Amino acid sequence: MSTVNTITEQLTRAGQAIEHDSFAIIDQEVGPHAYAPEQWPVVRRMIHANADFDFNGLTRFHADAVHAGLQAMLRGGTPIVADVEMICVGLSKPRLAHFGMTTHHFISDADVIAQARAEDTTRAVQAMRKAQQRGLLDGAIVAIGNAPTALIELVRLIREDGVRPALVIGMPVGFVSAAESKALMAEVDCVPWIVIDGRKGGSTLVVAALHALLALAEAQQKQG
């Protein structure tokens, strides 16, 4: 059995060479870091996505984060619940299909918008609640790259309602509550998480982290 990734690689040799050369440049230029061997590929792909070496240091992992993410992918059929459509669009459909994974987002649903107006909350809050009502959050990978209020609501659901995602990738970007929402998530011990300290973040970084985990999952799958 081949141990070389095929599903989670670029589709052409030229594309593969560019990506591999980029990773090699990052490894050469990044300087020292304290990430474990299984964590570094996630951080490296995030750096690759934004050409920003600040993510060496800003990115933080719950001790079980990578293992939990890989197990969720390898068991097959795990949903990804995102705060915004951009994450769902950015993820590679063939890579998700290889693991039978589906994506879900509800922020633009009419009932979510109506409920947010009625309760004077954000659509992101109501979207998380709708995902919970549909039974999607338990065992899911929750991917938040845009809306701090989605992450704050998710933490509330974890603490008050006993929701247990397999992994939370919490990287909302912005100036209002973004840093605070990620700090709040990092206080949770019962659910694994990957977060970025401070204001930086975004859907592109969430997609990068997920693609890195998918590549690690394929490599593990081929080994055994």
Secondary structure, DSSP 8 states (H G I E B T S, - for coil): ---S--TTS-SSHHHHHHHHHHHHHHHHHS------TTTHHHHHHHHHHHT-TTHHHHEEE-TTHHHHHHHHHHTS--EEEESSHHHHHHS-HHHHHHTT-EEE--TT-HHHHHHHHHHT--HHHHHHHHHHHTT-STT-EEEESS-HHHHHHHHHHHHHH----SEEEE---SSSSHHHHHHHHHT--SS-EEEE-SS---HHHHHHHHHHHHHHHHHHHHH-
